[in-house]
Amino acid sequence: MENKKEMRNWLDAFKLNHPFVIAGPCSAETEEQVLKIAHELKNSDVSVFRAGIWKPRTRPGGFEGIGEIGLKWLKKAKEETGLLMGTEVATAAHCKLALEYDIDVLWVGARTTANPFAVQEIADTLAGTDKIVLVKNPVNPDMALWLGGVERLHMAGIKNLGVIHRGFSTYEKTKYRNIPEWQIAIELQNKFPDLPLIIDPSHITGNRNMILEVTQEALDLNYDGMIIETHNDPDNAWSDAAQQVTPDALKQILKDLKIRKVSGDSDFENKMTKLRANIDVLDTNLLELLGKRMKVADEIGQVKKENNVAVLQNSRWNEIQEKMVAEGAKKGLSAEFITKLFKSIHQESIEHQEKIING
């Protein structure tokens, strides 16, 4: 992205002594619901009240949002509470209506970010606006596509930009609704440190009980804020019930979050804190990969047991070792280190297989 200096960090204007918070229901359902939640959030750390007006659904027949009338409710909520208002837009028509009702914060959803034509249409419609415009990561882990969305908006003269990390879809069964793939957001943050980065723990977890954990991890990685789905009656919400929290629960989460501080103002200490947080994420990813590798080793052990084959296959081990030493050298890793590492991994695999073969 060129001309990064033209992009201003709009967060500075808020002069907050805490992370930036966007909160509100996944979907606007009734005027009463919108106003009730907004009033419960007005005396908190929440700066922007959010509510989904248009809801993209994978299959037809589901609730797809209340439509334009919901924007009238947001306008009334703003008048009564003083909170800024935010919602997701996916088309030029959405953008025009959001501007007409003076919505303060707009964001491009994950499905829309994945479509450059749709993003360009939004950029053309919002060209030159001073509204805050955020871009959620695309459904699939594609850094170029994510940045491409930001670039299209930037080229349209939109300066108040930011990104929302909401996780990525996967066929694998994990504890997350959408796996974080933290390293992708970290890479983006390292490339564009002035681009505000906001975590969406609601969509990453799909589980209200994990909101605090994921939000804390994001703050430890120097994220600027969070967008948390908040509903006065989550269990009966019209969409995404399991991931929404009550206003009181949100306030408790904000209270429990630890804002990490480094001693002094040393540039060295700040850099070290950020780099160490990056290392923590990478180490976690390494452990997850090793766990997956051992599951495959278990399957191999079962096949060997069924076919009465010995655990140790020297030719296969030598082949792996030679290949990994060569690949490691390309990445600046010594042959000694790679050999020790894969000997340990190999030994763990053997022990896993022996347990299976010996019952």
QUIJO-V63371 format. One record per residue. N is the residue number from 0. RES is the residue in one small letter. OMEGA is omega in whole degrees, -180 to 180 (* if undefined). NEAR is the number of other ideal C-beta (glycine too) atoms within 10 Angstrom. D_FIRST is the distance of its C-alpha to the first C-alpha in whole Angstrom. Layout:
# QUIJO-V63371
n:N res:RES omega:OMEGA near:NEAR d_first:D_FIRST
n:N res:RES omega:OMEGA near:NEAR d_first:D_FIRST
This chain:
# QUIJO-V63371
n:0 res:m omega:-178 near:15 d_first:0
n:1 res:e omega:177 near:8 d_first:4
n:2 res:n omega:-179 near:8 d_first:7
n:3 res:k omega:-178 near:12 d_first:7
n:4 res:k omega:180 near:7 d_first:10
n:5 res:e omega:-179 near:10 d_first:11
n:6 res:m omega:-177 near:19 d_first:10
n:7 res:r omega:178 near:12 d_first:14
n:8 res:n omega:-176 near:14 d_first:16
n:9 res:w omega:180 near:18 d_first:18
n:10 res:l omega:-178 near:19 d_first:20
n:11 res:d omega:-177 near:10 d_first:22
n:12 res:a omega:-180 near:10 d_first:23
n:13 res:f omega:179 near:13 d_first:25
n:14 res:k omega:-178 near:6 d_first:27
n:15 res:l omega:173 near:14 d_first:28
n:16 res:n omega:179 near:7 d_first:30
n:17 res:h omega:179 near:12 d_first:29
n:18 res:p omega:179 near:20 d_first:26
n:19 res:f omega:-175 near:20 d_first:25
n:20 res:v omega:171 near:22 d_first:27
n:21 res:i omega:-178 near:25 d_first:26
n:22 res:a omega:180 near:31 d_first:30
n:23 res:g omega:-174 near:30 d_first:32
n:24 res:p omega:174 near:26 d_first:33
n:25 res:c omega:-179 near:23 d_first:32
n:26 res:s omega:168 near:24 d_first:33
n:27 res:a omega:-175 near:28 d_first:35
n:28 res:e omega:178 near:24 d_first:39
n:29 res:t omega:177 near:13 d_first:41
n:30 res:e omega:-180 near:16 d_first:41
n:31 res:e omega:180 near:10 d_first:43
n:32 res:q omega:-179 near:19 d_first:41
n:33 res:v omega:-177 near:25 d_first:38
n:34 res:l omega:-179 near:16 d_first:40
n:35 res:k omega:-179 near:17 d_first:42
n:36 res:i omega:-179 near:27 d_first:38
n:37 res:a omega:-180 near:26 d_first:37
n:38 res:h omega:179 near:16 d_first:40
n:39 res:e omega:-178 near:19 d_first:40
n:40 res:l omega:-171 near:24 d_first:36
n:41 res:k omega:179 near:15 d_first:37
n:42 res:n omega:-180 near:9 d_first:38
n:43 res:s omega:179 near:17 d_first:36
n:44 res:d omega:-180 near:19 d_first:32
n:45 res:v omega:177 near:25 d_first:31
n:46 res:s omega:-177 near:21 d_first:29
n:47 res:v omega:174 near:22 d_first:28
n:48 res:f omega:-179 near:28 d_first:30
n:49 res:r omega:172 near:27 d_first:29
n:50 res:a omega:179 near:29 d_first:31
n:51 res:g omega:179 near:24 d_first:30
n:52 res:i omega:176 near:23 d_first:31
n:53 res:w omega:-175 near:22 d_first:30
n:54 res:k omega:178 near:19 d_first:30
n:55 res:p omega:-180 near:14 d_first:29
n:56 res:r omega:-177 near:12 d_first:32
n:57 res:t omega:-179 near:6 d_first:32
n:58 res:r omega:-179 near:5 d_first:35
n:59 res:p omega:177 near:6 d_first:37
n:60 res:g omega:179 near:6 d_first:40
n:61 res:g omega:178 near:11 d_first:38
n:62 res:f omega:-175 near:14 d_first:37
n:63 res:e omega:175 near:14 d_first:34
n:64 res:g omega:-175 near:21 d_first:34
n:65 res:i omega:178 near:21 d_first:36
n:66 res:g omega:-171 near:12 d_first:34
n:67 res:e omega:-178 near:15 d_first:34
n:68 res:i omega:178 near:11 d_first:37
n:69 res:g omega:178 near:23 d_first:35
n:70 res:l omega:176 near:22 d_first:33
n:71 res:k omega:179 near:13 d_first:36
n:72 res:w omega:179 near:23 d_first:37
n:73 res:l omega:178 near:29 d_first:34
n:74 res:k omega:179 near:15 d_first:35
n:75 res:k omega:178 near:15 d_first:38
n:76 res:a omega:178 near:25 d_first:37
n:77 res:k omega:180 near:18 d_first:34
n:78 res:e omega:-175 near:8 d_first:37
n:79 res:e omega:-174 near:12 d_first:40
n:80 res:t omega:-177 near:19 d_first:37
n:81 res:g omega:178 near:10 d_first:35
n:82 res:l omega:170 near:23 d_first:32
n:83 res:l omega:-178 near:20 d_first:29
n:84 res:m omega:179 near:26 d_first:28
n:85 res:g omega:176 near:24 d_first:26
n:86 res:t omega:180 near:26 d_first:26
n:87 res:e omega:177 near:25 d_first:24
n:88 res:v omega:-178 near:25 d_first:23
n:89 res:a omega:-178 near:20 d_first:23
n:90 res:t omega:176 near:14 d_first:24
n:91 res:a omega:-180 near:15 d_first:24
n:92 res:a omega:177 near:13 d_first:27
n:93 res:h omega:-177 near:23 d_first:26
n:94 res:c omega:-179 near:23 d_first:24
n:95 res:k omega:179 near:13 d_first:27
n:96 res:l omega:180 near:19 d_first:29
n:97 res:a omega:177 near:27 d_first:27
n:98 res:l omega:-180 near:15 d_first:26
n:99 res:e omega:-179 near:11 d_first:30
n:100 res:y omega:174 near:18 d_first:31
n:101 res:d omega:174 near:13 d_first:29
n:102 res:i omega:-171 near:25 d_first:27
n:103 res:d omega:-176 near:19 d_first:25
n:104 res:v omega:179 near:23 d_first:22
n:105 res:l omega:173 near:22 d_first:21
n:106 res:w omega:179 near:25 d_first:19
n:107 res:v omega:-177 near:29 d_first:18
n:108 res:g omega:-175 near:22 d_first:21
n:109 res:a omega:-180 near:24 d_first:20
n:110 res:r omega:-179 near:16 d_first:22
n:111 res:t omega:179 near:25 d_first:20
n:112 res:t omega:-179 near:27 d_first:17
n:113 res:a omega:-178 near:19 d_first:18
n:114 res:n omega:-178 near:15 d_first:19
n:115 res:p omega:179 near:13 d_first:16
n:116 res:f omega:179 near:8 d_first:19
n:117 res:a omega:179 near:19 d_first:20
n:118 res:v omega:179 near:23 d_first:16
n:119 res:q omega:178 near:16 d_first:16
n:120 res:e omega:178 near:18 d_first:19
n:121 res:i omega:180 near:27 d_first:19
n:122 res:a omega:180 near:23 d_first:16
n:123 res:d omega:-178 near:12 d_first:18
n:124 res:t omega:-177 near:18 d_first:21
n:125 res:l omega:-174 near:22 d_first:19
n:126 res:a omega:176 near:12 d_first:17
n:127 res:g omega:-178 near:8 d_first:18
n:128 res:t omega:175 near:18 d_first:19
n:129 res:d omega:175 near:11 d_first:20
n:130 res:k omega:174 near:18 d_first:20
n:131 res:i omega:-179 near:23 d_first:18
n:132 res:v omega:-177 near:26 d_first:17
n:133 res:l omega:-179 near:23 d_first:16
n:134 res:v omega:175 near:26 d_first:15
n:135 res:k omega:177 near:25 d_first:17
n:136 res:n omega:179 near:28 d_first:16
n:137 res:p omega:-177 near:25 d_first:18
n:138 res:v omega:-180 near:18 d_first:21
n:139 res:n omega:-177 near:13 d_first:21
n:140 res:p omega:-177 near:16 d_first:19
n:141 res:d omega:-178 near:15 d_first:16
n:142 res:m omega:-177 near:16 d_first:13
n:143 res:a omega:-180 near:9 d_first:11
n:144 res:l omega:179 near:17 d_first:13
n:145 res:w omega:180 near:23 d_first:12
n:146 res:l omega:179 near:20 d_first:8
n:147 res:g omega:177 near:18 d_first:9
n:148 res:g omega:179 near:28 d_first:11
n:149 res:v omega:-178 near:25 d_first:9
n:150 res:e omega:179 near:17 d_first:6
n:151 res:r omega:178 near:19 d_first:10
n:152 res:l omega:180 near:24 d_first:11
n:153 res:h omega:180 near:21 d_first:9
n:154 res:m omega:177 near:14 d_first:9
n:155 res:a omega:176 near:17 d_first:13
n:156 res:g omega:178 near:13 d_first:13
n:157 res:i omega:-173 near:22 d_first:13
n:158 res:k omega:-177 near:15 d_first:13
n:159 res:n omega:-174 near:20 d_first:15
n:160 res:l omega:175 near:23 d_first:13
n:161 res:g omega:180 near:22 d_first:13
n:162 res:v omega:177 near:25 d_first:14
n:163 res:i omega:177 near:25 d_first:18
n:164 res:h omega:-177 near:30 d_first:19
n:165 res:r omega:178 near:25 d_first:22
n:166 res:g omega:-173 near:28 d_first:22
n:167 res:f omega:-179 near:19 d_first:23
n:168 res:s omega:178 near:13 d_first:26
n:169 res:t omega:176 near:14 d_first:28
n:170 res:y omega:-179 near:4 d_first:32
n:171 res:e omega:177 near:8 d_first:33
n:172 res:k omega:-179 near:6 d_first:35
n:173 res:t omega:179 near:10 d_first:34
n:174 res:k omega:-178 near:9 d_first:34
n:175 res:y omega:170 near:20 d_first:31
n:176 res:r omega:175 near:19 d_first:31
n:177 res:n omega:-175 near:20 d_first:27
n:178 res:i omega:-174 near:16 d_first:26
n:179 res:p omega:-173 near:23 d_first:24
n:180 res:e omega:-174 near:21 d_first:22
n:181 res:w omega:-174 near:21 d_first:21
n:182 res:q omega:180 near:14 d_first:19
n:183 res:i omega:178 near:17 d_first:17
n:184 res:a omega:179 near:24 d_first:16
n:185 res:i omega:179 near:20 d_first:17
n:186 res:e omega:178 near:14 d_first:14
n:187 res:l omega:-180 near:19 d_first:11
n:188 res:q omega:180 near:21 d_first:13
n:189 res:n omega:-180 near:11 d_first:13
n:190 res:k omega:-176 near:12 d_first:9
n:191 res:f omega:-176 near:17 d_first:9
n:192 res:p omega:180 near:12 d_first:12
n:193 res:d omega:179 near:13 d_first:12
n:194 res:l omega:-178 near:20 d_first:11
n:195 res:p omega:-178 near:22 d_first:15
n:196 res:l omega:-175 near:21 d_first:16
n:197 res:i omega:180 near:23 d_first:19
n:198 res:i omega:175 near:28 d_first:22
n:199 res:d omega:-177 near:26 d_first:24
n:200 res:p omega:180 near:30 d_first:27
n:201 res:s omega:-178 near:28 d_first:29
n:202 res:h omega:176 near:23 d_first:27
n:203 res:i omega:-174 near:25 d_first:27
n:204 res:t omega:-173 near:23 d_first:30
n:205 res:g omega:-173 near:16 d_first:32
n:206 res:n omega:-176 near:16 d_first:35
n:207 res:r omega:-178 near:24 d_first:36
n:208 res:n omega:-179 near:11 d_first:37
n:209 res:m omega:-175 near:17 d_first:34
n:210 res:i omega:-178 near:24 d_first:32
n:211 res:l omega:-178 near:19 d_first:33
n:212 res:e omega:-177 near:12 d_first:32
n:213 res:v omega:179 near:22 d_first:29
n:214 res:t omega:178 near:26 d_first:28
n:215 res:q omega:179 near:18 d_first:29
n:216 res:e omega:179 near:19 d_first:27
n:217 res:a omega:179 near:26 d_first:24
n:218 res:l omega:177 near:19 d_first:25
n:219 res:d omega:179 near:17 d_first:26
n:220 res:l omega:175 near:21 d_first:23
n:221 res:n omega:172 near:16 d_first:21
n:222 res:y omega:-175 near:20 d_first:20
n:223 res:d omega:-177 near:19 d_first:20
n:224 res:g omega:-174 near:25 d_first:23
n:225 res:m omega:173 near:27 d_first:24
n:226 res:i omega:-172 near:26 d_first:25
n:227 res:i omega:-180 near:26 d_first:29
n:228 res:e omega:-172 near:28 d_first:31
n:229 res:t omega:-173 near:32 d_first:34
n:230 res:h omega:-180 near:30 d_first:37
n:231 res:n omega:178 near:19 d_first:41
n:232 res:d omega:-171 near:14 d_first:42
n:233 res:p omega:-176 near:19 d_first:40
n:234 res:d omega:180 near:10 d_first:42
n:235 res:n omega:179 near:9 d_first:43
n:236 res:a omega:-178 near:20 d_first:40
n:237 res:w omega:178 near:19 d_first:39
n:238 res:s omega:175 near:19 d_first:36
n:239 res:d omega:-177 near:19 d_first:35
n:240 res:a omega:-172 near:15 d_first:38
n:241 res:a omega:-174 near:14 d_first:37
n:242 res:q omega:-179 near:25 d_first:34
n:243 res:q omega:179 near:25 d_first:35
n:244 res:v omega:176 near:22 d_first:37
n:245 res:t omega:176 near:17 d_first:39
n:246 res:p omega:179 near:21 d_first:38
n:247 res:d omega:179 near:12 d_first:41
n:248 res:a omega:177 near:18 d_first:39
n:249 res:l omega:-180 near:27 d_first:35
n:250 res:k omega:178 near:19 d_first:37
n:251 res:q omega:177 near:13 d_first:39
n:252 res:i omega:-180 near:21 d_first:35
n:253 res:l omega:178 near:19 d_first:34
n:254 res:k omega:-176 near:9 d_first:37
n:255 res:d omega:-179 near:10 d_first:37
n:256 res:l omega:179 near:17 d_first:33
n:257 res:k omega:177 near:8 d_first:33
n:258 res:i omega:-176 near:10 d_first:30
n:259 res:r omega:177 near:12 d_first:30
n:260 res:k omega:176 near:7 d_first:31
n:261 res:v omega:-179 near:13 d_first:31
n:262 res:s omega:178 near:7 d_first:33
n:263 res:g omega:-180 near:9 d_first:33
n:264 res:d omega:-176 near:7 d_first:30
n:265 res:s omega:176 near:10 d_first:29
n:266 res:d omega:178 near:8 d_first:25
n:267 res:f omega:-178 near:9 d_first:27
n:268 res:e omega:179 near:12 d_first:28
n:269 res:n omega:180 near:13 d_first:25
n:270 res:k omega:-179 near:11 d_first:23
n:271 res:m omega:179 near:12 d_first:26
n:272 res:t omega:-179 near:17 d_first:26
n:273 res:k omega:-179 near:18 d_first:23
n:274 res:l omega:179 near:11 d_first:23
n:275 res:r omega:177 near:10 d_first:27
n:276 res:a omega:177 near:19 d_first:25
n:277 res:n omega:178 near:18 d_first:23
n:278 res:i omega:180 near:10 d_first:26
n:279 res:d omega:179 near:14 d_first:28
n:280 res:v omega:-179 near:18 d_first:26
n:281 res:l omega:178 near:13 d_first:26
n:282 res:d omega:177 near:10 d_first:30
n:283 res:t omega:178 near:13 d_first:30
n:284 res:n omega:178 near:14 d_first:28
n:285 res:l omega:-180 near:10 d_first:30
n:286 res:l omega:179 near:10 d_first:33
n:287 res:e omega:179 near:12 d_first:33
n:288 res:l omega:179 near:10 d_first:32
n:289 res:l omega:177 near:12 d_first:35
n:290 res:g omega:178 near:9 d_first:37
n:291 res:k omega:180 near:11 d_first:36
n:292 res:r omega:-179 near:14 d_first:37
n:293 res:m omega:175 near:16 d_first:41
n:294 res:k omega:176 near:11 d_first:41
n:295 res:v omega:177 near:11 d_first:41
n:296 res:a omega:176 near:19 d_first:43
n:297 res:d omega:179 near:14 d_first:46
n:298 res:e omega:177 near:13 d_first:46
n:299 res:i omega:178 near:18 d_first:46
n:300 res:g omega:179 near:22 d_first:49
n:301 res:q omega:179 near:13 d_first:51
n:302 res:v omega:178 near:11 d_first:51
n:303 res:k omega:180 near:16 d_first:52
n:304 res:k omega:-179 near:15 d_first:55
n:305 res:e omega:-178 near:9 d_first:56
n:306 res:n omega:177 near:7 d_first:56
n:307 res:n omega:-179 near:7 d_first:58
n:308 res:v omega:-179 near:13 d_first:56
n:309 res:a omega:-180 near:9 d_first:55
n:310 res:v omega:-174 near:17 d_first:52
n:311 res:l omega:177 near:10 d_first:52
n:312 res:q omega:-172 near:12 d_first:50
n:313 res:n omega:-177 near:8 d_first:50
n:314 res:s omega:179 near:7 d_first:49
n:315 res:r omega:180 near:11 d_first:46
n:316 res:w omega:179 near:15 d_first:45
n:317 res:n omega:179 near:10 d_first:45
n:318 res:e omega:179 near:11 d_first:43
n:319 res:i omega:-177 near:13 d_first:40
n:320 res:q omega:-180 near:16 d_first:41
n:321 res:e omega:-179 near:10 d_first:40
n:322 res:k omega:-177 near:12 d_first:37
n:323 res:m omega:177 near:17 d_first:36
n:324 res:v omega:180 near:17 d_first:37
n:325 res:a omega:180 near:11 d_first:35
n:326 res:e omega:179 near:11 d_first:32
n:327 res:g omega:180 near:17 d_first:32
n:328 res:a omega:179 near:12 d_first:32
n:329 res:k omega:-178 near:7 d_first:29
n:330 res:k omega:177 near:7 d_first:27
n:331 res:g omega:-180 near:6 d_first:29
n:332 res:l omega:-175 near:14 d_first:32
n:333 res:s omega:178 near:11 d_first:35
n:334 res:a omega:-180 near:13 d_first:38
n:335 res:e omega:-180 near:9 d_first:40
n:336 res:f omega:-179 near:11 d_first:38
n:337 res:i omega:-180 near:19 d_first:37
n:338 res:t omega:179 near:14 d_first:40
n:339 res:k omega:-178 near:11 d_first:41
n:340 res:l omega:-175 near:13 d_first:39
n:341 res:f omega:171 near:18 d_first:40
n:342 res:k omega:179 near:12 d_first:43
n:343 res:s omega:179 near:10 d_first:43
n:344 res:i omega:-180 near:16 d_first:41
n:345 res:h omega:-180 near:16 d_first:44
n:346 res:q omega:178 near:10 d_first:46
n:347 res:e omega:178 near:14 d_first:45
n:348 res:s omega:179 near:20 d_first:45
n:349 res:i omega:-179 near:15 d_first:48
n:350 res:e omega:176 near:13 d_first:49
n:351 res:h omega:-177 near:20 d_first:48
n:352 res:q omega:180 near:24 d_first:50
n:353 res:e omega:179 near:12 d_first:53
n:354 res:k omega:-179 near:11 d_first:53
n:355 res:i omega:-177 near:17 d_first:53
n:356 res:i omega:-179 near:16 d_first:55
n:357 res:n omega:176 near:9 d_first:58
n:358 res:g omega:* near:5 d_first:57
